[in-house]
Amino acid sequence: MTGTLILVRHGQSDWNLKNLFTGWRNPDLTEQGIGEARHTGKQLKAAGYVPDVYFTSALRRAQHTLDLILEELEITEVTITRSKLLNERDYGDLSGLNKDDARAKWGEEQVLIWRRSFDVPPPGGESLKDTAARTLPYYDAEIVPLLKADKTVLVAAHGNSLRSIVMAIENLTPEQILKRELATGEPVIYKIGADGKLAEKVAI
């Protein structure tokens, strides 16, 4: 018996397009992002996936992505669990800044450290390690039991909150997860065994 976990990073947001650090700020999807979310819904429908349970963050871009996927799946009666514990990494003082402007202010090397190190947070923000410290207990407590019970679970969230979950599922090192990019609007699908561990990664 295996459960199915579908992870979807939100479609392109307005601030992705503008090259801004977003974090817990709350922009919506661009037209491209809307198209990416709809494409994911069509992919899942074509592959025969019908999720039993839905999770998303407290942020608009992830919620909108999930709503569009549900439209494409033609699912209308559904309970969605929203939690800020699935929110994107908080970029603190970088939030709202253009990435080029941040490099000009703090230097390219320092901004790269904040963006790509595992455990060095930007001023007032979170590192990926900090993000994992809130996402993984939530994943273990709320999502893993459903997967162990053979449910299909769809999580629409963010690049870094999902990367922390991917790191745990695939047993990746900090160095490995820092090289892993999750594309906007593209699903990552796992089969999870009754022991809560990875059984198979599924291509779609």
VEXPAFI-809298 format. One line per field, with one value per atom (N, C-alpha, C): x, y, z; residue number from 1; atom name. Coordinates in pm, whole numbers, plus 32768, in hexadecimal, padded with zeros to 4 digits. Layout:
BEGIN
east	c(X,...)
north	c(Y,...)
up	c(Z,...)
pos	c(NUM,...)
site	c(CA,...)
END
This chain:
BEGIN
east	c(8054,8000,8059,8040,808D,802F,804E,8009,8050,800C,8046,804C,80C2,80D7,80F7,80A7,80BB,80E1,815A,8189,818B,814F,814B,8176,81E4,8207,81A7,817B,811D,8150,80F3,8119,8161,819B,81E6,8192,81CE,8189,81B7,816E,8190,821C,8242,82C7,8334,8314,8375,839A,8334,8348,839D,8388,83D0,8457,847C,84FF,850D,849F,849F,84A4,84E6,84DE,844F,840E,8380,8369,8394,8383,82F1,82D1,8249,81F3,8229,81D5,8170,810A,8095,8069,80C2,8096,8048,7FFE,7FB0,7FFD,7FBE,7FFA,7FF7,8057,8053,7FFC,7FE6,7F9E,7FEB,806F,80BE,80AC,80A9,8095,800E,7FA8,7F23,7F27,7F6B,7F78,7FC4,802E,807B,8026,7FD6,7F80,7F18,7EDC,7E79,7EB9,7F31,7F78,7F90,7FB5,7FC9,7F47,7ED9,7E58,7E37,7E50,7E37,7E90,7F10,7F6D,7F3A,7F13,7EE5,7E67,7E0D,7D91,7DAE,7E07,7E28,7E6A,7EB5,7EF9,7E9F,7E24,7DC4,7DCD,7E10,7E1C,7D9E,7D68,7CF7,7D1D,7D56,7D81,7D0D,7D2C,7CCA,7CCE,7D45,7D5B,7DB1,7D97,7DDB,7E14,7E91,7ED3,7F0F,7F0F,7F55,7F82,7FC8,7FFC,7F94,7FBF,7F67,7F76,7FBF,7FDE,7F8F,7F68,7F0C,7F3D,7FBC,7FED,7FE3,7FF7,7FE8,7F55,7F03,7E74,7E34,7E59,7E23,7E4D,7ECB,7EFB,7EA6,7E8C,7E3A,7DAC,7D72,7CEB,7CE4,7D4A,7D4C,7D5E,7DB2,7DC2,7D3E,7CF7,7C75,7C11,7C14,7BBC,7BD7,7C58,7C7B,7C59,7C61,7C3B,7BA3,7B5B,7AC8,7A9A,7AE3,7AC1,7A8D,7A12,79D4,79B8,799A,797C,79FB,7A3D,7ABF,7ADF,7B24,7B56,7BEB,7C14,7CA1,7CD8,7D48,7D8B,7DF7,7DED,7E4F,7EA0,7F22,7F76,7FED,8009,807F,8100,80F7,816F,81A2,814F,8179,81A0,81A3,81C9,8258,8271,82F8,8358,83D7,8440,8430,843C,8433,84BA,84BA,8536,8556,8506,8526,853B,85AE,85C9,85D9,85EA,85F5,856B,8501,847B,8454,8429,83FE,846C,84EA,855A,8576,859B,85CD,8652,8666,86DF,875D,8756,87CA,87E7,877C,878F,87CA,879F,87D6,886B,8893,8922,8972,8935,8979,8989,8929,892A,8988,8980,89CB,8A42,8A48,8AB3,8A83,8AB2,8A85,8AA5,8B1A,8B42,8AE7,8AC9,8A74,89E6,89AE,8927,8924,898D,8995,8998,89E0,89E4,8957,8911,888A,882D,883C,87E1,8802,8883,88AB,88EE,88FF,8931,88BA,88D5,886A,8840,889E,8880,88A4,88BB,88D7,885E,8811,879A,87BD,876D,877C,874D,876F,8746,86AE,8685,85F7,85AA,85EE,85A9,85CF,85B4,85CA,8630,867F,86CE,8677,86AB,8661,8656,86BE,86B9,8646,8636,85C8,8540,8538,84BB,8497,84FA,84E4,84B7,84E4,84C1,842C,83E7,8355,8308,833D,82F2,82F5,8368,8374,8321,831C,82C1,822F,8209,8181,816A,81C9,81C0,81B4,8207,8206,8183,814E,80D6,8055,804C,7FCD,7FC4,8034,8030,805C,80C7,80F9,808F,8041,7FDB,7F76,7F55,7EFA,7F3A,7FBA,8002,800D,8025,802B,7FA5,7F3A,7EB2,7E88,7EE9,7ED1,7E83,7E8B,7E48,7EA1,7E61,7EA8,7E9C,7F0E,7F12,7F55,7F14,7F4D,7F70,7FED,801D,8049,8005,802D,806E,80EF,8136,81A4,821E,8285,830A,8363,83E2,842F,843E,8491,8447,83C8,837F,8375,8363,835D,83E8,844F,84D6,84FB,84CF,84EE,84AB,8433,83EF,8433,8458,84A1,8524,8568,85E6,85D3,8569,854F,8525,84CD,849B,850B,855E,85C8,864B,8649,86BF,8738,8725,878F,87E1,885E,88B3,8892,88BE,88AB,88E6,8959,8998,8943,890A,88B8,8837,87F5,8774,8787,87FA,8812,8820,8840,884C,87C8,8763,86E4,8685,865D,85FA,8573,850B,8484,8446,8426,83EF,8361,833E,82B6,8251,81EA,817B,8194,8204,8220,8213,81C3,81B1,8228,8242,82A1,824E,8257,81FC,824B,8224,8264,81FD,8225,81DD,8220,81D0,8203,81CC,8226,81FF,81BA,818C,8147,81A3,8226,8286,82A1,825E,826F,82E8,832D,83A7,838F,83EA,83DF,83E0,837B,8378,839E,8372,838D,8375,83C9,83AE,8372,8301,82B2,82C1,82DE,82E0,8253,8239,81B5,81C6)
north	c(7F89,8000,807D,80D7,8153,81C9,8235,82B3,82FF,8365,83B7,8448,8481,850C,855D,85C4,861D,86A7,86D2,8756,87B3,8828,8889,8911,8944,89CF,8A28,8A94,8AF0,8B1D,8B44,8B7D,8C02,8C32,8CB0,8D1F,8D64,8DD4,8E58,8EC1,8F46,8F6F,8F48,8F6D,8F12,8E95,8E43,8E8C,8EBC,8F00,8F7E,8FC6,9043,902F,8FAF,8F8F,8FC6,8FBF,8FF0,8F7B,8F92,8F32,8F38,8EC4,8EC3,8E95,8E1D,8DEB,8DE8,8E2A,8E27,8E98,8EEA,8F4E,8F04,8F4B,8F02,8F29,8F2B,8F46,8ED0,8EEB,8E81,8E4E,8DF3,8DB8,8E17,8E09,8E4B,8DF7,8E2C,8DDC,8D5B,8D65,8CEB,8C8A,8CBE,8C68,8C24,8C6D,8C31,8BBF,8BD6,8B6D,8AF5,8B0D,8A9E,8A4A,8A8D,8A43,89F2,8A2E,89E4,896C,8980,8912,889D,88BD,8854,8809,8852,8811,87B4,87E2,878E,8711,8722,86B0,8648,8677,861B,85D3,861D,85DE,8575,8595,8537,84B9,84C9,8456,8408,843A,83F1,8409,8475,8491,84D7,84A2,84E1,84EB,855A,8566,8558,8521,8514,858B,85C6,862E,869D,871A,878D,87E8,8810,886D,88E0,8956,89C7,8A25,8A8E,8AEC,8B58,8BBC,8C2D,8C9D,8C85,8CEE,8CDD,8D4F,8D53,8D05,8D10,8CD3,8C3A,8BFF,8B6E,8B46,8B94,8B77,8B81,8BE9,8BFD,8B89,8B5D,8AEB,8A70,8A55,89E1,89EE,8A66,8A7B,8A5D,8A87,8A70,89DB,8997,8906,88BF,88E7,88AA,88C2,893A,8955,88F6,88E1,8888,87F7,87D1,8749,8739,87AB,87AD,8779,87A5,8782,8800,87F9,8870,8860,87E8,87D1,879F,87F6,87CF,8821,87E3,8829,8842,88BE,88E5,8912,88D9,8902,8967,89E0,8A4A,8A62,8A68,8A7D,8AD6,8B36,8B8B,8B3B,8AC4,8A71,8A3F,8A47,8A24,8A9F,8B14,8B8E,8B86,8BDC,8BEA,8C14,8BFC,8C2F,8CC6,8CF7,8D86,8DC7,8E23,8E65,8EE1,8EFD,8F68,8FED,902C,90B3,90B5,9040,903B,903F,9022,9017,9099,908C,90FF,9142,911A,9158,9110,915E,9122,90DD,9068,901A,9063,90AE,90FC,916E,91AD,9219,91E2,916A,912D,9111,90E4,90CC,914D,91B9,923B,926D,924E,927F,922D,91A7,9151,9109,910E,90C7,9040,901D,8FA2,8F27,8F24,8EAE,8E9A,8F08,8EFD,8ED1,8F0B,8EE4,8E52,8E27,8D9B,8D3F,8D66,8D17,8D0D,8D7D,8D7B,8D23,8D29,8CDF,8C4A,8C28,8BA0,8B51,8B8E,8B3E,8AFA,8A90,8A44,8A83,8ABD,8AE5,8B76,8BCA,8C58,8CAA,8CE3,8D2F,8DBE,8DFB,8E8B,8ED7,8F57,8FA4,8F9F,8F74,8F70,8EFF,8EA3,8E3B,8DAE,8D50,8CC3,8C89,8C2B,8BD6,8B62,8B11,8A98,8A3A,8A37,89E5,8A12,8A96,8ACD,8AA8,8AB0,8A8E,89FC,89A5,8916,88FB,894E,893A,894F,8995,89A1,8949,8936,88E6,8851,881D,878D,8756,8798,8766,8766,87CC,87D0,875D,8748,86D9,8653,863F,85C0,85AB,8617,860A,8605,8653,8663,8616,8604,85CB,853A,8519,848F,8429,8444,83E2,83C5,842A,8417,83C0,83D6,8386,82F5,82E1,8259,8212,8262,822B,821D,8226,820D,827E,82F7,8369,83AA,83F2,8448,84D7,8516,859B,85FD,866F,86D8,874F,877C,87F0,885B,88CD,893F,89A6,89BC,8A16,8A60,8A63,8ABF,8A78,8AB9,8A7B,8A48,8A9C,8A74,8A1D,8A38,89E1,8954,8949,88C5,8885,88D6,889D,885C,8897,885B,87D2,87C2,8741,86DF,870E,86BA,8689,86E0,86BB,8646,864B,85DF,855E,856A,84F2,84AB,84F8,84BC,84AA,84D0,84C0,8507,8584,85D2,861D,8637,8688,871C,8775,8804,8831,87FA,8820,87F4,877D,874A,8799,87BB,87FF,888E,88CB,8953,895A,88E9,88E4,88BD,889A,886C,88E2,88F9,8961,8920,8958,892C,8994,896C,89CA,89F3,8A70,8A9E,8A4B,8A20,89DB,894D,8911,8886,8827,87BD,8760,8703,86E4,867B,8611,8595,852D,84BA,8494,8426,83BD,8340,82D6,82C3,82C9,82BE,823E,81EC,816C,8178,8107,8103,8128,8126,8151,81E7,822D,82BC,82E5,8283,82A0,8294,82CD,82CF,8242,8223,81A3,81B6,8227,823E,82D0,8307,838B,8376,83B8,839C,840D,83EC,844E,8465,84DC,84F9,8538)
up	c(8000,8000,8000,7FA5,7FA0,7F8D,7FD2,7FBA,7F4C,7F18,7EAE,7EDD,7ED2,7EF8,7E7B,7E61,7DEF,7E25,7E09,7E32,7DBA,7DC8,7D5A,7D8D,7D55,7D6F,7D23,7D62,7D22,7C9A,7C43,7BC3,7BD5,7B68,7B6F,7BAF,7C11,7C50,7C13,7C32,7C00,7C2D,7CA6,7CD9,7CA2,7C7F,7C35,7BB4,7B6E,7AEF,7B00,7B6D,7B85,7BC9,7BE1,7C1C,7CAA,7CF7,7D81,7DE3,7E55,7EC2,7EFA,7F02,7F26,7FB6,7FD7,805F,8088,80F9,812E,80F5,809D,8059,8001,7FD0,7F9E,7F11,7EAE,7E25,7DEC,7D83,7D41,7CC7,7C7E,7C08,7B91,7B39,7AB6,7A59,79E1,797C,795D,7959,7943,79B7,7A31,7AA6,7AA5,7A79,7A6D,7A08,7998,7933,7966,79B5,79ED,7A4B,7AA0,7AFD,7AB2,7A4C,79FD,79B6,7984,7940,79A0,7A1B,7A7F,7A97,7AA3,7AB6,7A42,79CA,7953,7955,797B,7983,79E7,7A5C,7AC4,7A99,7A58,7A29,79BF,7961,78F6,792D,799C,79D8,7A39,7A4C,7A9E,7B34,7B5D,7BEC,7C1F,7C8C,7CD0,7D64,7D8F,7E1B,7E7D,7EF0,7F5C,7FBB,7FCA,802E,7FF2,801C,7FE2,804F,803D,8098,8047,8084,8048,80B7,8090,80F3,8110,815B,817A,8115,80A8,8047,7FC6,7F8D,7F1B,7EA2,7E81,7E05,7E08,7E7E,7E8A,7E8B,7ED0,7ED6,7E4B,7E00,7D7A,7D1F,7D2D,7CDF,7CFA,7D78,7D9B,7D64,7D6E,7D39,7CA3,7C5A,7BC8,7BA8,7BF6,7BE2,7BFA,7C63,7C81,7C10,7BD7,7B64,7AF2,7AD4,7A65,7A84,7B04,7B2C,7B36,7B2A,7B35,7BBD,7C24,7CAE,7CF2,7D24,7D5F,7DF4,7E20,7EAE,7EF1,7F3B,7F71,7FEE,804B,80C1,80AD,80BD,80AB,8131,8158,81D3,81AF,81E8,81CF,824E,8240,82B6,8295,82EE,82DB,82EE,8327,8337,82B0,8249,81C1,816F,81B0,816A,8134,80D2,809D,810C,80F5,814D,815C,81D6,81F1,81D0,8170,8149,819D,8202,825E,821A,8234,81FF,8168,8129,8097,8053,809E,8062,801D,7FA1,7F52,7F05,7F1C,7ED6,7E52,7DED,7D73,7D91,7D59,7D79,7D4C,7CDF,7CB3,7D16,7D49,7DAB,7E2D,7E54,7ECD,7EBC,7E45,7E2B,7E31,7DFF,7E03,7E92,7EE8,7F72,7FCA,7FC0,801B,7FDA,7F56,7F10,7EDD,7E67,7E27,7E7C,7EB8,7F06,7F7F,7FC6,803D,8018,7FAE,7F84,7F57,7F15,7EEC,7F66,7FCE,804A,8085,808D,80C4,8071,7FEC,7F95,7F90,7F93,7F72,7FE1,8057,80C5,810A,8150,8191,8215,825E,82E7,8309,82A4,82BD,8290,82EF,82C8,82A2,824B,8234,82B0,82BC,8332,8347,83BC,83DD,839B,8357,830C,8335,82DC,82F6,8294,82C2,826A,823E,81E2,81BB,8232,8287,8300,835B,836A,83BB,837F,82FB,82B7,82D0,82C4,82DC,836B,83C9,8455,846F,8415,8425,83C4,834A,82E9,8309,8335,8346,83BA,842F,8496,8468,841B,83E5,8383,832A,82CA,8312,8376,83C0,840B,8444,8499,8448,83DC,8396,8312,82CE,8246,8243,8289,8287,82B4,831E,8343,82D3,8283,8212,81A7,818E,812A,8159,81D9,8210,8203,8201,81F4,8162,8104,8076,8031,8068,802A,7FC1,7F66,7F07,7F37,7F52,7F8F,7F2F,7F18,7EC4,7F1C,7F11,7F5D,7EF9,7EFA,7EA7,7F03,7EEF,7F49,7EFD,7F33,7F04,7EF1,7EA6,7E84,7EFC,7F63,7FD4,8039,8052,80AE,8075,7FF1,7FB3,7FAA,7F93,7F8F,8014,8082,8104,8113,80DA,80DD,807E,8007,7FA7,7FE5,802C,806D,80CB,811A,8179,8132,80D0,808B,8041,7FFA,7FA8,7FF4,8075,80CA,808E,8067,8028,8090,806F,80C5,80AE,8109,80F0,806B,8046,7FC8,7F51,7F5C,7EED,7EDD,7F4C,7F40,7F0F,7F2D,7EFE,7E67,7E29,7D97,7D53,7DA1,7D6A,7D58,7CDE,7CC3,7CA5,7CDD,7CBD,7C61,7BE8,7B87,7BAD,7B8D,7BAB,7B5F,7BA7,7B69,7B3C,7B61,7B36,7BAB,7B9D,7C0C,7C1F,7C9E,7CC4,7D0E,7CE0,7D13,7D4F,7DC9,7E0F,7E38,7E35,7E7A,7F01,7F6B,7FF3,8032,8068,80A0,8127,8159,81DB,824E,8235,829B,8295,823A,822D,81DB,81A3,8156,80C1,8074,7FE2,7FA9,7F59,7F13,7E80,7E46,7DB8,7D97,7D40,7D06,7C7E,7C63,7BEC,7B87,7B0C,7A9F,7A6B,7A3C,7A04,797A)
pos	c(1,1,1,2,2,2,3,3,3,4,4,4,5,5,5,6,6,6,7,7,7,8,8,8,9,9,9,10,10,10,11,11,11,12,12,12,13,13,13,14,14,14,15,15,15,16,16,16,17,17,17,18,18,18,19,19,19,20,20,20,21,21,21,22,22,22,23,23,23,24,24,24,25,25,25,26,26,26,27,27,27,28,28,28,29,29,29,30,30,30,31,31,31,32,32,32,33,33,33,34,34,34,35,35,35,36,36,36,37,37,37,38,38,38,39,39,39,40,40,40,41,41,41,42,42,42,43,43,43,44,44,44,45,45,45,46,46,46,47,47,47,48,48,48,49,49,49,50,50,50,51,51,51,52,52,52,53,53,53,54,54,54,55,55,55,56,56,56,57,57,57,58,58,58,59,59,59,60,60,60,61,61,61,62,62,62,63,63,63,64,64,64,65,65,65,66,66,66,67,67,67,68,68,68,69,69,69,70,70,70,71,71,71,72,72,72,73,73,73,74,74,74,75,75,75,76,76,76,77,77,77,78,78,78,79,79,79,80,80,80,81,81,81,82,82,82,83,83,83,84,84,84,85,85,85,86,86,86,87,87,87,88,88,88,89,89,89,90,90,90,91,91,91,92,92,92,93,93,93,94,94,94,95,95,95,96,96,96,97,97,97,98,98,98,99,99,99,100,100,100,101,101,101,102,102,102,103,103,103,104,104,104,105,105,105,106,106,106,107,107,107,108,108,108,109,109,109,110,110,110,111,111,111,112,112,112,113,113,113,114,114,114,115,115,115,116,116,116,117,117,117,118,118,118,119,119,119,120,120,120,121,121,121,122,122,122,123,123,123,124,124,124,125,125,125,126,126,126,127,127,127,128,128,128,129,129,129,130,130,130,131,131,131,132,132,132,133,133,133,134,134,134,135,135,135,136,136,136,137,137,137,138,138,138,139,139,139,140,140,140,141,141,141,142,142,142,143,143,143,144,144,144,145,145,145,146,146,146,147,147,147,148,148,148,149,149,149,150,150,150,151,151,151,152,152,152,153,153,153,154,154,154,155,155,155,156,156,156,157,157,157,158,158,158,159,159,159,160,160,160,161,161,161,162,162,162,163,163,163,164,164,164,165,165,165,166,166,166,167,167,167,168,168,168,169,169,169,170,170,170,171,171,171,172,172,172,173,173,173,174,174,174,175,175,175,176,176,176,177,177,177,178,178,178,179,179,179,180,180,180,181,181,181,182,182,182,183,183,183,184,184,184,185,185,185,186,186,186,187,187,187,188,188,188,189,189,189,190,190,190,191,191,191,192,192,192,193,193,193,194,194,194,195,195,195,196,196,196,197,197,197,198,198,198,199,199,199,200,200,200,201,201,201,202,202,202,203,203,203,204,204,204)
site	c(N,CA,C,N,CA,C,N,CA,C,N,CA,C,N,CA,C,N,CA,C,N,CA,C,N,CA,C,N,CA,C,N,CA,C,N,CA,C,N,CA,C,N,CA,C,N,CA,C,N,CA,C,N,CA,C,N,CA,C,N,CA,C,N,CA,C,N,CA,C,N,CA,C,N,CA,C,N,CA,C,N,CA,C,N,CA,C,N,CA,C,N,CA,C,N,CA,C,N,CA,C,N,CA,C,N,CA,C,N,CA,C,N,CA,C,N,CA,C,N,CA,C,N,CA,C,N,CA,C,N,CA,C,N,CA,C,N,CA,C,N,CA,C,N,CA,C,N,CA,C,N,CA,C,N,CA,C,N,CA,C,N,CA,C,N,CA,C,N,CA,C,N,CA,C,N,CA,C,N,CA,C,N,CA,C,N,CA,C,N,CA,C,N,CA,C,N,CA,C,N,CA,C,N,CA,C,N,CA,C,N,CA,C,N,CA,C,N,CA,C,N,CA,C,N,CA,C,N,CA,C,N,CA,C,N,CA,C,N,CA,C,N,CA,C,N,CA,C,N,CA,C,N,CA,C,N,CA,C,N,CA,C,N,CA,C,N,CA,C,N,CA,C,N,CA,C,N,CA,C,N,CA,C,N,CA,C,N,CA,C,N,CA,C,N,CA,C,N,CA,C,N,CA,C,N,CA,C,N,CA,C,N,CA,C,N,CA,C,N,CA,C,N,CA,C,N,CA,C,N,CA,C,N,CA,C,N,CA,C,N,CA,C,N,CA,C,N,CA,C,N,CA,C,N,CA,C,N,CA,C,N,CA,C,N,CA,C,N,CA,C,N,CA,C,N,CA,C,N,CA,C,N,CA,C,N,CA,C,N,CA,C,N,CA,C,N,CA,C,N,CA,C,N,CA,C,N,CA,C,N,CA,C,N,CA,C,N,CA,C,N,CA,C,N,CA,C,N,CA,C,N,CA,C,N,CA,C,N,CA,C,N,CA,C,N,CA,C,N,CA,C,N,CA,C,N,CA,C,N,CA,C,N,CA,C,N,CA,C,N,CA,C,N,CA,C,N,CA,C,N,CA,C,N,CA,C,N,CA,C,N,CA,C,N,CA,C,N,CA,C,N,CA,C,N,CA,C,N,CA,C,N,CA,C,N,CA,C,N,CA,C,N,CA,C,N,CA,C,N,CA,C,N,CA,C,N,CA,C,N,CA,C,N,CA,C,N,CA,C,N,CA,C,N,CA,C,N,CA,C,N,CA,C,N,CA,C,N,CA,C,N,CA,C,N,CA,C,N,CA,C,N,CA,C,N,CA,C,N,CA,C,N,CA,C,N,CA,C,N,CA,C,N,CA,C,N,CA,C,N,CA,C,N,CA,C,N,CA,C,N,CA,C,N,CA,C,N,CA,C,N,CA,C,N,CA,C,N,CA,C,N,CA,C,N,CA,C,N,CA,C,N,CA,C,N,CA,C,N,CA,C,N,CA,C,N,CA,C,N,CA,C,N,CA,C,N,CA,C,N,CA,C,N,CA,C,N,CA,C,N,CA,C,N,CA,C,N,CA,C,N,CA,C,N,CA,C,N,CA,C,N,CA,C)
END
